[in-house]
């Protein structure tokens, strides 16, 4: 039996706390604060989202994960 595919959304949001931005990890509709990345630069948030997708998709446990 194969495991159902999981979907991870990496959402970039301005937090409302000054110039702070967050790359939020939302897996199967559940927000995970522990995997959220904070930065004070939007460009850094965009680059980090791309890097997370690239790195995480290489990991064995992410074989059944779709990143968006």
Residue pairs with C-beta under 8 A, 6 or more apart in sequence:
2 64
3 64
4 64
5 64
5 65
5 66
6 27
6 28
6 64
6 65
6 66
7 27
7 28
7 65
7 66
7 68
8 25
8 26
8 27
8 56
8 65
8 66
8 67
8 68
9 24
9 26
9 27
9 68
10 23
10 24
10 25
10 26
10 49
10 52
10 53
10 67
10 68
11 23
11 24
11 26
12 21
12 22
12 23
12 24
12 42
12 45
12 46
12 49
13 21
13 22
13 24
14 20
14 21
14 22
14 42
15 21
15 22
15 38
18 40
19 40
19 41
20 38
20 39
20 40
21 38
21 39
21 40
21 41
21 42
21 44
21 45
22 36
22 37
22 38
22 39
22 45
23 36
23 37
23 39
23 45
23 48
23 49
23 52
24 31
24 36
25 31
25 32
25 35
25 36
26 32
27 65
37 45
37 48
37 52
39 45
39 48
52 67
53 67
56 62
56 65
56 67
57 65
57 67
